[in-house]
């Protein structure tokens, strides 16, 4: 991918909260740090210094004018953590955030204490490229259409089966409010992910978490990721791609249990 603009190197816009060992949280496509991680930040700020960056096009982080360079974005995540005083940190990523987290762990192994990757993937196949192109086309046409498509594919059957007409309307309004063309660069990056040369360089203890009903990035991608990261644990739970939103209690409990366990090991 040929860039026509300089690669950005400055820290990202971020949420910083709490005190203690470092914990960096990376959100998924179309969300932002507050939407993806707000409840988790509140739950662990008593024992961790939490840094939750906003990826390009989210929060106050400007859109990249050229295609997003994944390696440069990984470097910006580390620069963001260091700007908050963190030289070493636990790292958690959801969806695109899991992709970026994997790149961070591969490029900066000394900085990452442990790694939790939910709904991540090693390489975008033609199916994923086709899907993310569809998302971009829907977004350009009418964000409300993309919101409806995301609800039906990103949410799990348990949640969808529980909604009445008013529930679908409320969820659609919430999704639509998050979506605008600032995320087109994220979608373009989603479509061309290729971490095959990076995953073998990840040395941090890792948990790869899959949602059994994920229709966006199906569990075979997480199984491939877990198999490629040396020593990674693999856990598959009920739910859809949007597990942090549809069942936050379950999702955040899994994350905090793993991070707390790895922090105890790091203390020796």
QUIMO-V21111 format. One record per residue. OMEGA is omega in degrees with one decimal (NA if undefined). Layout:
BEGIN
OMEGA + OMEGA
END
This chain:
BEGIN
-177.3 + 177.0 + 175.9 + 178.9 + 177.2 + 176.2 + 179.0 + -179.5 + -174.0 + 176.3 + 179.1 + 167.3 + -173.3 + 165.4 + 174.1 + -178.0 + 170.5 + 177.9 + 178.3 + 178.6 + -174.9 + 174.8 + -178.6 + -174.5 + -176.6 + -173.7 + 179.7 + -178.4 + 173.6 + 177.0 + 169.8 + -174.3 + -177.1 + -178.0 + -175.7 + -166.0 + -174.6 + -179.3 + 179.4 + 177.3 + -179.5 + -175.1 + -172.5 + -176.7 + 177.6 + -177.1 + 177.5 + 164.4 + -174.0 + 173.2 + -179.6 + -178.1 + 168.2 + 179.8 + -177.8 + -177.7 + 178.4 + -179.6 + 179.3 + 176.5 + -177.5 + 171.4 + 170.2 + -178.5 + 174.8 + 177.2 + -177.7 + 176.2 + -173.4 + 179.7 + 178.8 + 177.5 + 176.0 + 178.1 + 179.0 + 175.8 + 179.1 + 177.6 + 178.2 + 177.6 + -178.6 + 177.6 + 176.2 + 176.5 + -177.6 + 173.0 + -179.6 + -172.4 + 164.7 + -172.2 + -178.6 + 178.7 + 175.8 + 174.5 + 176.5 + 176.2 + 176.4 + 175.8 + -179.8 + 178.9 + 177.3 + 177.9 + 177.3 + -177.4 + 178.7 + -175.9 + -174.8 + -173.6 + -178.6 + -176.5 + -169.1 + 178.7 + 176.4 + -169.9 + 170.7 + -175.1 + 177.0 + 175.5 + 177.8 + 178.3 + -177.9 + -174.1 + 174.6 + 176.4 + 175.9 + 177.1 + -179.5 + 178.2 + 178.2 + -178.5 + -178.3 + 173.6 + 175.6 + 178.2 + -179.1 + 178.8 + 178.4 + -179.9 + 179.6 + -177.8 + -177.3 + -179.6 + 179.3 + 176.5 + 177.2 + 179.3 + 179.8 + 179.3 + 179.7 + 179.1 + -175.3 + -178.1 + -175.7 + 179.9 + -178.4 + -176.7 + 178.4 + 179.2 + -176.7 + 179.8 + -178.0 + -173.0 + 168.8 + -177.5 + -179.1 + 179.1 + 176.7 + -179.2 + 179.5 + 179.6 + 179.3 + 178.8 + 179.0 + 178.1 + -178.0 + -178.9 + -179.1 + -167.4 + 168.9 + -171.4 + 174.3 + -178.1 + -179.1 + 177.5 + 175.5 + 179.5 + 178.6 + 176.4 + 178.0 + -173.1 + -175.3 + 178.5 + 174.3 + -177.6 + -174.5 + 178.6 + -175.0 + -169.2 + -179.9 + 179.6 + 178.1 + -177.9 + -179.2 + 170.1 + -171.9 + 169.1 + 174.5 + -174.5 + 179.3 + 170.9 + -171.2 + -176.1 + -178.1 + 176.6 + -179.7 + 175.1 + -171.8 + -172.8 + 178.2 + 176.6 + 179.2 + 176.3 + 175.7 + -179.9 + 179.8 + 179.1 + -177.1 + 180.0 + -174.0 + 174.8 + -176.1 + 169.1 + 178.5 + 178.5 + 177.5 + -176.5 + 176.6 + 176.6 + -178.8 + 179.8 + -178.7 + -176.8 + 179.3 + -178.5 + -175.6 + 179.4 + -175.0 + -179.2 + 179.5 + -176.2 + -176.0 + 176.0 + 178.5 + -179.2 + -175.5 + 178.3 + -178.7 + -178.7 + 178.4 + 179.0 + -179.8 + 177.0 + 177.5 + 177.6 + 180.0 + 177.6 + 180.0 + NA
END
